Amino acid sequence: MNRYLIPFAAFVVLVVFLAIGLGLNPREVPSPLIGKPAPAFRLAQLHENGKVLGKEDMLGKVWLLNVWASWCVSCREEHPVLLELAKRNVVPIYGLNYKDQRDDALGWLKQFGDPYALSIVDRDGRVGIDYGVYGVPETFVIDKAGVIRYKQIGPVTPQALKDKILPLVERLNQS
């Protein structure tokens, strides 16, 4: 009887851990960068290859960094949400074009619209790695001091904007 008790107990423990894991939301992976300074970057602008943008250029304002690519199916899903947000002029959105071809990215923005105040090119994905990007799209809320305050994994939805991103932007702008 005892020889069956230990394997049965181990089985029950495994089932409990599996049930807990299946109940977690994969879009809410905690980022070790929340509350820490955003990694530095200095990248070429998408529209004007000779010009660059760096994190230090953003100090003093709350902004969103949206990681996107023309080959990203989910980016098409979130794109209308970003276009609407850009029209509202609540917070500037900067695009990090991730592992993409310049002509493809420019064509994509021409076809679907450009919600970005500016897009920069992360051709080899190194800045994305520094930001802990799991995949595109991902969006970061960065405060006036250059500290990451929130990370949205996956497409920005109207619900995420209403419940998390916009209230946070409003609080950060007041401080």
N, C-alpha and C positions, 0 to 999 in steps of 0.2 A: 504494500500500500504506500509506504513512504517513498519508494523509488519512482512513483508516478506523481507525487506531490511537488517535487522540485521542478520537473519539466512543465507541469501545469502552471505553477506560480510564475515561471519565466515567461510562458506563453501569455498569461494574463497581463504581465508588466509590458510586454511588447505591444499587445493590443491597445493598452492604455496610451502608450507613447504614440502609436500610429494614429489613434483617434484625436489626440491633442494636435499633432502635426497637420492632420487633414483639416482641422478647424481654423488654422491660421490663414490670414490673408497674405498672399505672396506679394502684394503691392505695398505692404507695410513692413518691409525689411528695414530694420533699424540701420541707419548710416552712422559710422563712427565720426563723420565729419560735422554732424549737427552740433552747433555751438562752438565750432572751431573756425579759424580764418579759412576762407576759400583759397584753394591752391592758386598760386600765381601763374599767369600765362601772358604771353605776348604773341598774338597770332595775326596773320594777314586777314584783312577784310575780304569778304566774298565778292562784293561788288567792285571794290577798288583794291586790286592786288598789291599795289605799292604802299598802301596805308595799313597800319597795324592798330590793334586795340589790346590793351592790357587791363588786368584787374584793377590796377591803381587808378585807371581812368574813370572807374565807376564809384570810387569813394565819395561819400557824401549823399548818396541816393539809394533808395531801396529799389531793387531790380530783380527780374527773373532771368535765369539762364536756362534756355530750352535747348536740349540736345536733340537734334533731328537729322534726317538724311532723306534723300530723294528715293532711295530704295526701300524705305521703311513703310510698311503697310499701316501700322498703327499711327504713324505720323499723319496720315491722311484722315484718320478718324478724329484726331484732336485738332486738326488745322482750322476748321470752322470756329471752334471754341476760342482759339488764339486770335483769329481775325476779329471776332466780336470783342474780345478783351482789348485788343489794340485800338479799336474804334472808340472804346470808352475812355481811353487815355488815363487809366487809373495807375498803372505801373508800366515802366518801359520793359519790353521783352527783347532780350538779346539772344540771337541764335548761335548755337555751336554746331556747325555743319560737320558731322562725324563720319569719317572714313568714306568720303564721297568724292565724286568727280565734280570739278567746278562747273562745267557746262551742264551737267545733269542737275545740279543744285539750282543754278540760275534758271534753267528751263522749268523746273518744278515750281519755283516761286512765281515765275511769270504766268504759269498756267493756273495755279491755285490761289495766288495772292500772297502778299508779303506782310506778315504781322510784325516783323522785327524792326526795331529801331536801327539795328545793324546785325549782320551775321559775320561770324569769323569762321575760318577754315581749320579744322583739326584733321588734316588729311591722314596722318598716321595713327591717330587715336591716342596719342600720349596725354593730352590734356584730359580727355575722357577717362583715362586710367587714373590720373591724379584725383579726379572727382569721384572715383569709385563707380563709374557708369557700368551697369549690368547689361544694358541694351537700350536701344532707342525706342520711343522717346523717354526722356527723363527731364524733369524740370526742378530747378533749385530756386528757392527764395533767399536772396542775399541782402543783408541789412546795410545801413549807411557806413558801418565800420568795416565792411567786407567779410562779415561772418555769415556762414551758412545757417539759416534758421529752419529750413524745411526742404525735404526732398520728396518729390512725387515720382514714383516709379510707374511707368506706363503712361498712357494718354491722360492729359488733363481733361477732366469731364466738367460739365456745368455744375455737378454736385460738389466735386472737389474744390472748384473755384469758390462756390458759395459758402461751403462749410469750413474750409481750411485756409485756402490761399489768400482770398481777399480780406477776411478778418485779420489774418496775420500781417498782411501788407499795411492795412489801416493802423494796426497797433504800432508797427515799426516806424511808420511815417510820423506818428505822434510823439515818438520818443526822441 
